[in-house]
Structure formats: C-alpha cells, structure tokens
Amino acid sequence: MDTTDRSFIRVKVQARARKTGIERLGPAEFRVKVSAPPVKGAANREVIEMIARHFDVPPASVKIVQGKTSSRKRIAISHQIP
C-alpha cells in the first residue's frame, strides 16, 4: 500500500531575476529566483517547476498553500511512501 506524505517549506520569491536558482536559507526555508514576472501566475508556475526539479518530484506534487500573490509563500510537497 502506497501512502502520500506532505512536507511544507517557506519560500521567498525574487521575480524577474537575472540569474535563476534556489538557495537554502534554513532547514525548511528557501529563496527562489525566477526570471518570469509576477503577472498572471507566471512566476508561481516557474517556482513550482523549480521546486519540483529540486526535490525530484512531479510538478503536480508541489502546491502553493499560502501567499499566491505574495513574494513569501508556503509550499506543500507531496512525497510517495512505499
């Protein structure tokens, strides 16, 4: 039987960054620099893609649960447990 476990992280997003990347600030805190502007969810989509790649999960497993219109976000990451 497979089960899903969720982890939560806090993210500070810098939109329209010249260089993209993820920087760990603490045990569950990150700074994510994206090139997309914060318009019509473009930056949020890029954040989700980058977090998914970083944690090696599909983008559908990453969800912004707080701060969709803020630069400070709380993100849930679902992990499959065998």
N, C-alpha and C positions, 0 to 999 in steps of 0.2 A: 504494500500500500504506500503510495507516494503522498507526501504532505507538503504544504507550502508554508514557509516561514518568512516573516517580513522583518526587514531591518529599516531603521529610519536614520537619515542623515540630514544635517543642516548644510545649506549651500548659499554662498554669496556669489551672485552672478555679475560679471562685468560684460555687458553687451558692447558690440562694436569694437572689440579688442583687435589690435593689430596682429597679435600672436594668440592663438588659441591654446588651451590646455587646462589641466586640472592640477591644483596644488592642495595638498593635505595641510590643514591648519590645526587639526586636533584629532582625537580618536574617532569622532563622527561628524567632523566639520571640514568642509572643502571650499575652495574658491575655484569657480569655473569661469574661464574666459572664452567667450564665443564671438564670432565675427558678425553674426546676424544682429540686426537692430531689434529693439523691443517693440516691434509692431506686428499686430495680428498673430501673435503667438510664435513668431519665427525664432526668437531667442529661446523660448521654452522648448520648442521642438529640438533645437540644436543641443540644449542642455541635456534633454532626455537621451538623445543619441550618444552623447559623450559619456554620460554616467553609465549607460548600458555597456558601452565598449570597455570602460574602465573596470567594471565589476563582472564582465564576461557573462552578461545576461541579455535576453532579447529586450528590445525597447518596450515591448508590451508589459514587461515586468517592472518598469520604472514609472512611478506616478507622482506628480506634484500634488501633495495633500494640503499644503498651506503656502500662500504667497504667490499665487499665479500672476498677479500684477505688480509684485514687489521684486526688488533685487535680492531679497533674503527669502529663501524658500526652505520648506521642509519636504523631503522626498522620501517616499516608501519604495523599497526594493524587495521584490518577492523572489525567494530562492526555493527551488525544488529540493526536498529532502527525500532521499531514497528510503 
